[in-house]
Amino acid sequence: MRQLARRSLLHALPVLALPAVASAQVSTASGWPSRPVRLIVPFAPGGPVEVPARFIAEHLGSRFGRPVLVEPKPGAGGAIGLQAMLAANDGHTFVVTTGSVAILPAIMRNPGYDPFADLVPVTLVSEVPLAFLARPDGKARSMQEVLQLAKAEPGKLTVGSSGTGSTTHLASELLKVRAGIDLLHVPYRGVAPAMNALYAGDIDIMVTGLIEGLRHVKDGRLLGLGVTSARRTPALPDVPAVAESVPGYDMSIWYAMFAPRGTPPKVVELLAQEVAPLARGTVLAQRLEESGGRLLLDGPAPLAALLREEVPKWKEVVQRAGLAEG
């Protein structure tokens, strides 16, 4: 299955200097960590997840006084890296991954993990919405027009994505489910080919990460029909949220940090506590905010709540879209 977290501005960010947060090393009564800590990134080296993972690793290494290593372990849409973390289960191995953790169990017959039994939430790392885009001279110039056209002629309005099973594809499938409409999905091999097809008039609308679509909307070459977050984003305040036309629609690309089952609660608490200050006043936080995203690092509870919401949501969407393994 294609990697579900697509290229974004994070991919282009250089190694970022850490902010002036407290630098004194952490001393714990238990002596943890007693050896180097591993942060597994279950995607190819150089991908967008690796940037915040290395940002976190550098900070934790300075706090713990021990190496914190980032290890890419790509494969099976993220499942290989998750399985590697679970196999280690040594109290020193964690994963920084994407929202694919909630989607893979719906798509794969056996992803090798149970998102609730095997994964211990540490913290959400970041989230970035997607955007529905159209040409200024296209059939639909607003999300309301998309809904009207799709209901008048089911299956005729075309929507492009960066590939079958990608996050951008699932965003359109979620729209179909929540709005009760039928769109014709047209997959491409990445964001750039889909964008070219939209400009050429080969498709009517497309879905892409907000970061990729931002400049096209700001310079007026494309229309922002709607952002996929529950509310409008300060990065494009005049573009409505899809939820304004389709109540209950809410989707973002999110990254998170998990521990394997059996990890001591005090270790999880310490990790969440130590990374939390990075959400404020850092270069990464500023870049994300400018691009419509947010650096969160708000602890286990919000991540646990999101997982409980996302797993059944994507099971329904994937089943209706016919994307599950036979």
N, C-alpha and C positions, 0 to 999 in steps of 0.2 A: 504494500500500500504506500502511496506517496506520503512523504513527510508532511504532517499537518500544520506545522508552523512555517509560514512562508517568509521569504526575504523581506527585511524591513530596514529602517534606518539604523537599528541596533547593529545590523550586519556591517555597516560602514563606519561605526564608531571606532576610534583608536583606543588603545589601552588608556583608561581614564585614571587620572590622579584622584586619590581618595581625599575626602574632606577632612577638615580638622576636627574629627571626633576624638573622643577619649582614647588614648593610645596605650594606657597602662595594661599590661597583660593580665588576663583573667586567671585567678587561682581558685580551683574548686576543691572542696573537701574530698571528693571521690578520686581526685587525680586525673579526671578526664579532661582532655584527651591524653591517652598514654602512648600514642603513636601517631603517625601522619593520618590526616583525615582525607577521605576521597569524596569528591563531588562528581558523580557520573552524569554526563550529558548524553542522552540516548540518541543523538543525531550526529551527522557528519561534522568533522572539524571545520571551524570557521563559520559555522551557522549562527543564526541570531540568538539562540539560547546560550551560546558559549560566552557572549559578552557579559551579561549580568552574572553568570556563574563565576567567571574569572574576577569580576568586580567583588563579589562576595568572598571568594576564596582569598584574595589578597588581604581583605579586611580581617577575616577570621584568622588567617595566619599570623598577622601582626598582634592580634589579641590573645591567641592561644600560645604563641611562642613555639609552634610546631608547624611543619609544612601542611598546607591544605592544597591538595592536588586536584586539578580538573581533568577528567578522563572521558573523552568522547568514545561512546560505544554504540555506533549506529546500527540500524537494522529493524525491519518489521514495524516501521512507523513509530518506533520508540519502545517496543516491547522487549527487544534484546537488552537494552540498558536497564530497564526495570527488573528483568529477570536476574541480571548480574548483581544488582544491589541486593535483591532478596537472597541470592545464593551466598553472598558474603556474610550478611547479617552478623557483623562483628562489632556493632556499636560505633564504628568509625566510617561507615560507608553510607552515603546519601545520594539522592538524585535531584537534579534540577531539570525539569522537563516542561512539557506544554500541556494544554488542555486535552491532548490526545489520550491522556490517561483515562478520561471519562468517555471517550469515543471508541477506543479499540475494543472494549468488551462487547460493544454493540455490533462491530464489524467482523471481528475475528471469532471463530468458533472457540478457540482456546488461546487467549493472549498470554497465558502463563502467570497470571496474577488476578487476584480479586481486588478491585479498587477500595473496598471497604475493610476486608479482613487482612489484607497484606500491606497496605500503605498507611503510614502514620503521617497526617498533615503536620508540616512544620510552619510554613508560611506561604501565602501568595507572594510572588515576586513582582509581577507587573501585569498590566492588561492594556490592550490597544484595540479599539473598535475597528470594524471594517466599514466600507461604504458602498452603496449602490450608485453607479454612475451612468450617465446617458449623454448623448450628443445634444447640443442646443437645438439642432434641427431634426432631432429624432422623433419617433412616434410618441414617446412618453417624456414629459418634461417635469413630472412630479410623481411622488409615490402614489398619490390618489389616481393619477392617470394610468399608472402601471396596473393597479387593482382593477380599474374600470375596463381596460383593454383585455386583461387576462380573463375577466369574467364574461366579457362579451364574446371573445373568441378563444376558448380554452386551448392551450397548447400551441398557440401561434406566436406569442411574444417570446423572443429568444433572449436568454441570459447566459453570458459567458463567464467562465471561471478559469482558474489556473490548473484545472485537472480534476478528473473524477475522484471523489473521495477527499479532495482538498478542503481546507477550511472555507475557502470561497464558495465551493460547490455546496457545502453543508449549509452555508448562510442562506442560499437561495432555496434549498429544500426546507429549511425551517420557515421561510416566508410562505412557501406553499402550504405547509401544515397549519401555520397560525392564521393565515388569511383565507384558507380554503380555496386556493386558486391553482391553476395549472400553467406552468411555464415550460418552455422547451429548453433544456439545458444543453449548452454547447461547450465541451471541455477543450482547453488548449494546453500546450506544454509550457506552462508558466504564465506569469503576469504580463510580461512584455508582448507575447503573441496575442493574448486576449485584448490588451489595450489597443494594439494595432488593428485588430478586427473591429473593435468598436469605432475607431476613427474612420475606418474604411466603409462602415455601414453594413458589415457582414452580420453583426448582431445588434440587437436593439438596446440592451443594457448589459452591464457587467458588475461583478462584485470584486473588490480588491481590498487589501489592507489600507486603512486610512493614510498611513505613512506614504504608500506608493501613489495614492490618488490625490493627496493634498495639493500638490503644486498644479495639477491639471485643473482643479476646481478653482483655486485661487487666481490663476491667470485667465480664467473664463473660457478655456478651451473645452471643458466638459462641465456638465451640471451634476451637482451633488443631490441625488434624489433623497437620500437618507443615510444616516449613520446607524450602525447596528447596536450601539449601546442603548441602555434604557432611557438616557437623557442626552440632550445635545452636548457637543463637546466645545470647549472654549476655542479650540483650534479652527473650527468652522461654525461659528455661532448662528449663522443664517441658514444652515442646513438642518432640517428637522431630523429628529430621531425617527426611525421606522415605526417605533412604538406609538408615535402620535397618530399614525394611520392604522396600525395593526396592534391593538392592545396586547400586552404580554410578550411582544417580540423583544428579545434581549440576547445579544451574543457578542463576545469579544474574544480576541486571541489572548490567552493568558498563560503565564509561566508560573511555576510553583516549585517548591522544595518539599520533598517527602523523605521520611525515614522508613526503614523496614519494620515490620511487626516485631515486637519484643524490645525495641529500643527503649531504654529507661526514660520515663517522663521528664526527669530532671535534665537529661541531655537535650531533649526536644525543646524544653523551656529555655535552656541556656542558648541554644542556637537562635531561636526566634528573638530572644532578648538582645543578642549581640548584633544581629543584622538590622534591627529596627531603625537605628539612627541614620542608616544610609538612605532612607526614604526622603530625608529632608536636607536640602542644601548641597546636594551633590551634582556633578556634571551630568550623570546619567539621568537623575530625576528631572533636571531642567530640560534635557534634550527630549525626553519622553513627553513631558508636559507640552512643549512647543509643537510636538507632532501628534497631539491628541490622545496620548497615552498617560498612564500613571504608574509610578513606582510605588508599590504598596507596602510590602514587608510588615504586615499587620498581625502576624501570629497565626496559631493553629485554627482558632475558631472560625474565622471567615472562610478559610480554605475548606474546612470540613463541611460547612454549610453549602458552599458552592458545589462541592463534589456530590452531595446528596441531591442537589437540584439538577446537575448536569447529566449524571449517569442515566436516569430514566428519560430525560428529555431527548438525549441522542439515541437511546434505544428506540423510541417512538419514531424519530425522524429517519433513522437508518432503515428501519423495517418498512416504512412507507415508501422510501426511495428505492428499495430493493438492493441495497448496497451490502447487506450481510452476506457472509460466506454461506454457500449452499450446503 
